Amino acid sequence: MTKLEIQAGVAKIGKYASSESGDTVEMVERPHGGVSLVVVDGQRSGRGAKIISNLVARKALSLLAEGVRDGAVARATHDYLRTHRGGKVSAELNIVSVDLATQTLVISRNSRCPVLLRRGGQSEWLTEVCEAVGIHPNTKPSITEVPLSAGLSVVVFTDGILSAGSRSSQAMDVEAVLRATEAVGAVSAQVLADAILEKALALDSGRAQDDCTVLVLTLVANQRGDDIRRLAVSFPI
């Protein structure tokens, strides 16, 4: 069996002239093998939204680290936020997991934004209607699970990307950006995430109209042949 390598790239920026981004992205290793990445978009933007997204992300991470299954994590996180804030505050939650125990990629959505899944040279938009966490009782996630394989990738983004260009009657085309970027040759997950965010900012004339976050996760053949784990972070301050 070909050894695989997980690549994950994140690019994010806050709403123009806002004090802080209301989006949060975190990663945790799964206790039975693999990793989970959590993307949370807190209601509205600014400091208040950041507090909510941090609250949701921390709860999801703690449960994932304890070995709770992704669907149960999303439901429990919803219950926690709804109880904590009295059902008056929402957050959009995506969990992307490479689960080595089941050898599957698991995508859990509680978001109005679709997720792009690519496998075997084909693209599939995950668009099942699902509610944000924190408001309505009995809210549940939309779950997609597929076997791990080389070339498998997933693109998750928040509504700042989805709505980019809307004020000038332009539309964001994530697939077109990916095709154009990949046409120059093999590129990393980070390069793809950067390209999507760059296009969204261009459509908004360099001033993001909402918090923008892009997560790209890909599975590629392990060309190095080693078992070294690497993590790189770029964080302007």
ABEGO torsion letter per residue (X at the ends): XBBBBBBBBBBBBBBBGBABBABBBBBBBBAAEEBBBBBBBBBEBEAAAAAAAAAAAAAAAAAAAAGBBAAAAAAAAAAAAAAAAGGABBBBBBBBBBBAAAGBBBBBBBBABBBBBBBGGBBBBBABBBBBBGABBGBBBBBBBBBBBBGBBBBBBBAAAAABGAAAGBBBBAAAAAAAAAAAEBBBAAAAAAAAAAAAAAAAGGBBABBBBBBBBBBBBBAAGBABBBBBBBBBX
